[in-house]
């Protein structure tokens, strides 16, 4: 990324995910900072990695005095974690969850609706165990 160029919303997260996706091993914040380049502060990279970890897009393991981060799976899995986090945040911000969920379900095509039913059934089954 060019020095001084503004990133779009979520741009740094996408850059970090792409960086980790091509890495051969988990990376520390300093390694990610060096790979991405530009004028990013170490603390900015560290904070973004911590947020991606909190959103369950990354896993981490201790490495010296820092953590080393890697994707939970592939890029698609990491992106799914981010999207799920955004959906949950939007749902929790609303005042009428039932109305929001109802309208969402009404917009689903048949295949997506069936998939949602299966996922809900699987989740119920997993909670019973």
N, C-alpha and C positions, 0 to 999 in steps of 0.2 A: 504494500500500500504506500502511496506517495506521502511523503512527510507533509504534515499540516492539512491534509485533505480530510474533510469531515466524513464520518461514517453515517450510514443510514441507521435507523432504529434496528437493533439486533444485528447490525453489521459485524461488530467485533465478535459477538457470539458465533456467528457463522464462520468468520475467519479462523477462530480458535478451533471450532469443530473440524473444519477442513484441514487445519494443521495437524491435529491429533489423528485424523483419519489416515493420513499418509505416513505417520510416524511408525517406526519399527518397534517402539517400546513406549511405555508411559513417559510423559514429559513433565518436568518441573516448570514452575512459572518462569524462571530465568531462561530455560530452553525455549519455551513458547515465545517469550518476548524477543529473543534473539532471532528466531525463525520468522516471526511476523515482521519484525523490523519497524521502521518508522520511528516516531517519537513517543511511543507508548511508554508510560511509566510502569515500573515493575508492579507497583501497588494496583494499578488499573488492571493489569493482566491477572494478578493474584485474585482480586475481587471478582473479576468475570469468571475465572475458573471456579471459585467458591460458589458463585451463584449458579453456574451450570451444574455443579455437584448437587446443590440443594434442589435443583429442578429435576434431578435424577437422569441427567443426560450423560454424566460422567461418573466414573468410580475413581477412587484415589487410594494410594498406599503411601505409608511413610517412606521418605528417602532423605536420610540425613536429618537436617533441621527443617525440611520442607516436605511437601507432599508431591508425589508424581501422579499425574492425571492421565486417564485414557477413556475412550468412549465406552458406554455400556455395551454396545454391540457395534453395528455398523452405523454409517451416517444416517440412514433412514430411521433406525431405532432411536438415535439421539434426537433427531428432529421430531419424532413422534412424542418423545418425552417433553420437549419444549412446547409443542402444540397442546398436549394434554394439560400442562401447567397453565398455559394461557387460558384455555377453556375453563379450567377450574377457577382461576382468578376472576374471570368475567362473570361466571355463574355466581360466585360468592359476593360479587359487588352489586348484583341486582337485588331488587327488593322482593320480587315475586318469582321465586325459583320455579314454581310449578308452571307458571305461564311461559317462562323462557324455555323450559324443557319441552313443554307441549308444542310450542311453535317450532322448536328445533326438530322434533320428531316428525311434525307435519311436513317439513321440507325434505325429508329423506326419501330417496328412491327405494324401490322394493328390495333391491339387493342390500343396500346399506341398512335398511330397517331390519332385515333378517339377520344380518351380521350383528347388529346391536342387540337383538333378542338373544342370540347365541352367546354373546359376550356377557350379558347380564345373567343368563342361566349359569354359565361357567363360574362367574364371580360368586353367585349364591351358593353353588356347590362347593366352591373352595372355602367359603366361610363356615359351612356346616362341618367341615373336616377338622 
